């Protein structure tokens, strides 16, 4: 398989407007290999954090951002990003990437889909235990999120994986487009709404006060 090197990727150097001097950072834009592998590269000794506002980072409260100009970063590299061709990650690689995301100041790290496999469960649990409990010098610790379908089995497994973090989150979803409800779920709109409501309630009943819901395929 291909490896990331100076010959098969291109970069751009971008400057962010800020009250402080402009900070250059490097962004990988493309790879020439049809099936690349990915590894973490130290391109600079300077870390650019994903936070900033006139007030600084607000105290984390689920579903609430007190400052209208603050952008909360939700990163799904370790879950949705892993579905990219050739991007399968080991548990050790996921933990290393999660450490770097935390260093960048990411607010929420979606660490994986715990019910998908024992390996993914263990990876999410390890991230919750380590990264989800490591408070930085500014007092920041990221939310550690686990994905689950709208059923009790998935939600139970997700909670077992993320509950070790200081700020755990369950992200649950169900298909909501007409074609998915009719042909994948074989359920009516009313039935899907009821499932969504009952499973969010169930997730909260486990002790998880930060529950995210996504309507899969809703934009179709």
Secondary structure, 3 states (H helix, E strand, C coil): CECCCCCCEEEEEEEECCCCCCEEEEEEEEECCCCECCCCCCCCCCCCCCCCCCCCCCCCECCECCCCCCCCCEECCCCCHHHCCCCCCCHHHHHHHHHHHHHHCCCEEEEECHHHCHHHHHHHHHHHHHHHHCCCCCCCCCEEEEEEECCHHHHHHHHHHHCCCCCEEEEEEEECCHHHHHHHHCCCHHHHHHHHHHHHHHHHHCCCCCEEEEEECCCC
